[in-house]
Structures are given as structure tokens and as C-alpha cells.
């Protein structure tokens, strides 16, 4: 999966999980938990939605590396 497709998938998933997050205003360096205020359940749901839309499942050991919107886009692009 290329970065453009990964970004679209991440933005769509974020909008589903956090409807108040506007994709047009989303900064790639935004931190998922702190800046977007995703709690642990929101984060897990985000990964579930992404797994459903991209086929990329994320092992728990990788969670610590997924801190920003861009790190999530890169992760999906690399594995998708």
C-alpha cells in the first residue's frame, strides 16, 4: 500500500472513531492519545477499523511505536 492510500485509510478510520476530528485540519505530527485525545479503547478501536479496511493487523508489541498520525500512516503503508 502506498502512503497516499495509507493516509486515506488512517484519516477515514480516525473520522469514524473520533468524528470531531476533521481530516482537512489534521496535522500528521498530531499525537494520537494526547493531541487527538484517544483513550486506550479508542486506540484499539482505531486499529480494529484499520485492520478491517486495510488487512493490516497490529500486534500489541507495536503499539508503543504508533504515537502520531504519521507513524500510523507509515506503519500501514509499510505493511499494507
C-alpha positions as CSV (number, residue, x, y, z in Angstrom):
1,X,0.0,0.0,0.0
2,X,1.4,3.4,-0.8
3,X,1.5,6.3,1.6
4,X,-1.5,8.1,0.0
5,X,-3.7,5.1,0.4
6,X,-2.5,4.5,3.9
7,X,-3.1,8.2,4.8
8,X,-6.7,8.0,3.4
9,X,-7.3,4.8,5.4
10,X,-6.0,6.3,8.6
11,X,-7.9,9.6,8.2
12,X,-11.1,7.7,7.5
13,X,-10.6,5.4,10.5
14,X,-9.9,8.4,12.7
15,X,-13.0,10.2,11.5
16,X,-15.0,7.1,12.3
17,X,-13.6,6.8,15.8
18,X,-13.4,10.5,16.6
19,X,-16.0,12.2,14.4
20,X,-15.0,15.6,15.7
21,X,-11.5,15.2,14.1
22,X,-11.5,17.0,10.7
23,X,-9.2,15.3,8.2
24,X,-8.5,18.6,6.5
25,X,-7.3,20.1,9.7
26,X,-5.3,17.1,10.9
27,X,-1.6,17.6,11.4
28,X,0.5,14.5,10.7
29,X,2.6,15.2,13.7
30,X,-0.5,15.1,16.0
31,X,-0.1,12.7,18.8
32,X,-2.9,10.1,18.8
33,X,-3.5,9.9,22.6
34,X,-2.5,13.4,23.7
35,X,-3.5,15.7,20.9
36,X,-6.4,13.8,19.5
37,X,-7.4,12.6,23.0
38,X,-7.9,9.0,22.0
39,X,-8.1,6.8,25.1
40,X,-6.9,3.2,25.1
41,X,-10.3,1.9,23.9
42,X,-10.4,4.4,21.1
43,X,-6.9,3.5,20.1
44,X,-7.8,-0.2,20.0
45,X,-10.9,0.5,18.0
46,X,-8.9,2.6,15.6
47,X,-6.6,-0.4,15.0
48,X,-9.6,-2.7,14.5
49,X,-11.1,-0.4,11.9
50,X,-7.8,-0.1,10.1
51,X,-7.4,-3.9,10.2
52,X,-10.8,-4.2,8.6
53,X,-10.2,-1.6,5.9
54,X,-6.5,-2.4,5.1
55,X,-6.0,-6.0,6.2
56,X,-3.1,-4.8,8.5
57,X,-3.3,-6.2,12.0
58,X,-1.1,-4.7,14.6
59,X,0.5,-6.9,17.3
60,X,0.5,-5.4,20.8
61,X,4.3,-5.1,20.7
62,X,4.0,-2.5,18.0
63,X,1.5,-0.2,19.9
64,X,4.3,1.8,21.6
65,X,5.6,2.8,18.1
66,X,2.3,4.2,17.0
67,X,2.3,7.6,18.7
68,X,1.4,10.1,15.9
69,X,-0.8,10.2,12.9
70,X,2.3,10.0,10.6
71,X,3.7,7.0,12.5
72,X,0.4,5.2,12.0
73,X,0.3,6.1,8.3
74,X,3.9,4.9,7.8
75,X,3.1,1.6,9.6
76,X,0.1,0.9,7.5
77,X,1.9,1.9,4.3
78,X,4.8,-0.4,5.1
79,X,2.7,-3.4,6.0
80,X,-0.4,-3.0,3.7
